[in-house]
Amino acid sequence: MAYHRVETKEQSMRNFYTLIEQIGEGTFGKVFRAVNKATGQEYAIKSIDKQTLSQDEINSMHLEVEIISQVDHPNIVRAYEFFDEPKTLHVVMEIMLGGEVFERIVEKDHYSEQEAAWTIRPVIDAIKYCHDMGIVHRDIKPENLLYSSFDMDGIVKVTDFGLARFYDDDLMTTACGTPSYVAPEILEGRGYGLEVDYWSIGVIVYTMLCGFLPFNEDTNEALFEVIKTGQYEFTSPYWDNISENAKDLIRRCLKVNPKERCTAQQMMNHPWIVGTNNPQINMPDVANKIREYNARRKFKKYGNTAIASNRLMSIIISKRNQG
Ligand code: 3AM
């Protein structure tokens, strides 16, 4: 991947790319649709205003780029160029034009457990690949699972490695992630490892099969409590017709003790993910519930109630100080 330290106007990103429109907003910055002036090829460019970042966060961006430049997997969004400008950082990425996984699910004429398993399987494969390389994503959530295109052959890819880290044997202690998908050990402020990604997969699979979150409370305090104690249920009647295999996978992912949690390799071998026997019955009610969930997510994201992942740390710290 090309790295450009930009010192003159001629070297700036805008000299090579035309920004067309904003298409998203991530943990650390805005994402734009852009066109390469020389080739006419479309890309996504993530731009981050350095002034809004601490030195730690700037370092984190450099790390993100270092990480994505080493990752080469069909289900992980590729990055091509990095512009380090005096005021802004830009990452030029493969553009994902097919939208978020949860948005696509609700457009299907037919949505069954089998389709849910086929959708999540490549994501688990991507996570396994990262873990084998010693990289933990730490922010696996539906917004970061995108389709490459709207065509039938569009494939799911994982994006936003803004919170990923090279994982060594030292357990990480930084609080990060997105509240509803975050693993208990992160909230406990304990050290944590690759297993945080397995927890997030469990939350996603649960939500894919009923359209609501396993952990959902009105206040963050209550939310953190149910996550830390692993209090969720397969609520009747929504879960009555879901297969035992699906529930078994979720139970294995949502173990409070990370050491007991199912790994990506084990998930790939799990009968529900292998998926030769999954129910193929259409689940229109689940699709409807996912549609409602999508609408609530979008509303929260653009409303005042959203908690940016990087603010989670300060919430935990202020809670500690109060206590
Ligand atoms: O702000 P929202 O949630 O609509 O879809 C991604 C998300 O959009 C989009 O940026 C936001 C933060 O992840 N996004 C990220 N990478 C992208 C890419 N490579 C992307 N959109 C298109 N192509």
Residues whose N, C-alpha, C, O or C-beta is under 5 A from the ligand:
A	BS01	3AM	I23 G24 E25 G26 V31 A44 V77 M93 E94 I95 M96 E143 T159 D160
